[in-house]
Structures are given as C-alpha cells and as structure tokens.
C-alpha cells in the first residue's frame, strides 16, 4: 500500500497515524506487524507525541545538530546535504505490532512523516505482515 503526501514546508512533521490505521482496517489484518517506510533519502518516519511545542522542538533540534551551509561535501551536487543528514538521524522506517486489528501505540504515540527537503510530493509505503 502506498500513501501519497504533499508537504508544504522545507522541514515539517506530518501526522499520518489515521491514514495508516485506515489501511489496517481495510486489510482486515487482526494480528501482525505494520511497517511504515519511505524510500526518500531526505525524509524519515518517526513515532512521538503530536504536541505543537514538541514538534517545533524536534525540528529545532535537528536544525541545531545539522545546520544548513556547514560546508558539507554533498552540497557541491545539489545543496541539500543538511536534509540528507537529518534524515539519517531519523531513520526511514518504523515497525509496529498490530493486535486485535489495531496498532499497538502508547497513549500519546503518533506516526509522523518527517519532511527534511520540501515542499514535495512524497510516498510512504505501508507493509502489513499477518501473523500465522
């Protein structure tokens, strides 16, 4: 299954939990594993709380750790090394258990697509593995 996402900012976190849950409901997988992944090298998938201040803190931390225009070698090619490096820190996928047809998420946990080089049209892959 593929989820299309249109990002609107250079760097942003987009909550995709509801869309992933809809795909699980449609699939009728009651027990198994859900893998959420992106093939984009300037984006990531993370799990955290959907609170405005925290989302801003996460993005500020990434920009502080990996500043733009810091003399990265890759910038000679297309001037977006910072986006690639931030994505490396986040990772490209998350795997979550499915139990009784629902994602096993903590009370405040949400799934985010992390855009590091937008705005763009992106694709998230949702892979469901049914338990035997």
PEZIVEN-V949324 format. One record per residue. N is the residue number from 1. OMEGA is omega as a letter, one per 30 degrees, with the letter a starting at -180 (none if undefined). NEAR is the number of other ideal C-beta (glycine too) atoms within 10 Angstrom. D_LAST is the distance of its C-alpha to the last C-alpha in Angstrom with 1 decimal. Layout:
n omega near d_last
N OMEGA NEAR D_LAST
N OMEGA NEAR D_LAST
This chain:
n omega near d_last
1 a 14 20.4
2 l 8 23.8
3 l 17 25.9
4 a 9 29.7
5 l 18 31.8
6 l 11 35.6
7 a 20 36.9
8 a 10 40.5
9 l 11 41.6
10 l 15 41.9
11 a 20 39.6
12 l 16 37.5
13 a 23 34.3
14 l 20 32.6
15 a 14 30.1
16 a 18 27.2
17 a 16 24.9
18 a 9 25.6
19 l 18 24.8
20 l 22 21.4
21 l 17 20.6
22 l 13 21.9
23 l 17 19.5
24 l 20 16.5
25 l 10 18.1
26 a 10 18.8
27 a 16 15.3
28 l 9 13.9
29 a 17 10.9
30 l 13 10.8
31 l 13 8.5
32 a 17 8.2
33 l 15 11.2
34 l 22 14.4
35 l 14 16.7
36 a 26 20.3
37 l 17 22.7
38 l 23 26.2
39 a 11 27.8
40 a 19 31.2
41 l 14 33.1
42 l 23 35.1
43 l 26 32.4
44 l 24 29.6
45 l 22 26.8
46 l 16 27.3
47 l 15 26.4
48 a 16 29.4
49 l 14 31.5
50 l 14 33.0
51 a 11 36.6
52 a 7 39.4
53 l 8 41.3
54 l 13 38.2
55 l 19 37.2
56 l 11 40.9
57 l 11 40.8
58 a 18 37.8
59 l 19 39.5
60 l 11 42.8
61 l 12 41.3
62 l 22 39.8
63 l 14 43.2
64 a 8 45.0
65 a 11 42.9
66 a 19 43.0
67 l 12 46.2
68 l 15 47.2
69 l 9 49.9
70 l 10 49.7
71 a 7 50.6
72 a 17 47.2
73 a 7 47.4
74 a 13 44.9
75 l 15 47.3
76 a 8 49.5
77 a 9 47.0
78 l 11 46.1
79 l 12 46.9
80 l 18 43.5
81 l 20 42.6
82 l 23 42.2
83 l 24 39.4
84 a 18 37.5
85 l 18 38.2
86 l 25 37.0
87 l 23 33.7
88 a 14 33.3
89 a 14 33.7
90 a 18 31.0
91 a 13 28.2
92 a 17 26.5
93 l 14 23.0
94 l 17 21.1
95 a 12 17.4
96 l 18 16.5
97 l 13 13.6
98 l 21 12.8
99 a 12 12.9
100 l 7 13.8
101 a 14 14.3
102 l 12 16.7
103 l 16 17.3
104 l 12 17.9
105 l 15 21.5
106 a 8 24.5
107 a 5 27.4
108 a 11 29.3
109 l 14 26.7
110 l 19 26.7
111 a 25 25.5
112 l 23 28.5
113 a 23 29.4
114 l 26 32.3
115 a 28 34.9
116 a 27 37.3
117 a 20 39.4
118 f 19 39.8
119 a 12 40.5
120 l 14 38.2
121 a 9 35.6
122 l 20 32.2
123 l 14 28.6
124 l 23 25.5
125 l 15 22.2
126 a 19 19.1
127 a 13 15.8
128 l 17 12.6
129 a 13 9.2
130 l 12 6.4
131 l 11 3.8
132 none 5 0.0
